Amino acid sequence: MLGPLPTIYRIVVIACALVVCMGVGAWLAARFPGAMLAGTGAAVGAGFGALLALLLVHDFRPHSGAPVRIRARRRH
């Protein structure tokens, strides 16, 4: 979705997605009554966060494999 990002921004997006999803999972597990623990909710949230992070930073466009090299023409 976000396409080709520099490495530092990919790391930031992945970390934010994981932290937010883990927090939401732990909060939901603690909020609802039942035997589910907050740690289990955080683990489920981490799984969803990893999937979300993959979808956010993966470039789904087809690639030719070889890098494109652009040369400027010199005028004589």
C-alpha positions, 0 to 999 in steps of 0.5 A, a space after each residue: 500500500 505505502 509502496 517503496 519506502 526508505 528502510 528507516 520509514 519501513 521500520 517505523 511503520 512496522 513498529 507502530 503497526 505492531 505496537 498499536 495492534 498488540 495494545 488493542 489486542 491486550 485491551 480487548 482481551 482485558 475488557 471482555 469477560 472470560 478466560 482470555 488473558 491480556 498476554 493472549 490478546 497481545 499475542 493475537 494482536 501481534 499476529 494481526 499487526 504483523 499481517 497489517 505491517 506486511 500489507 502496509 510496506 509490501 510493494 505489490 507492483 510487478 518488478 522486472 528484476 533489474 534496476 532501471 538506469 537512466 542516463 542523460 543525453 549530452 548535447 553536442 
